Structure formats: C-alpha cells, structure tokens
Amino acid sequence: MGTSVLSLRMDHVLLERLRHHAAKRGMSVQDYVVRTLIRTDFDERFQSAVEETEKFYGLA
C-alpha cells in the first residue's frame, strides 16, 4: 500500500486543540488525525453494513 500527501490549512485554535488531544494520547498531530479519520471511516462502513443487514432481513 502506498502513501499520499494531504495538506490542510487550519486556524491556530484548531491546531492547538489537536495538539492537546494528540499529546494526551502520546501521539503526533499527524498520527492523531489519521487515526481519527480511520476510526470515522470504520464507523461509517460498519453502520452501512448494519443497515444493509437490517434491510435484508426486513428489520428496517
């Protein structure tokens, strides 16, 4: 699996909040943001799978 670069522009307040959250977990801001995106993506895919299963079984 290759990697790509994503560049973000954010204000100082948001960056400081991210630094604080990352530091509490002993992580870099980059690692914290990537893990947050991965977790969100998983949550969305999991929810979609649940909804599809409910539709299949007529529960929705």
Secondary structure, DSSP 8 states (H G I E B T S, - for coil): -----------HHHHHHHHHHHHHTT--HHHHHHHHHHHHHHHHHHHHHHHHHHHHTT--
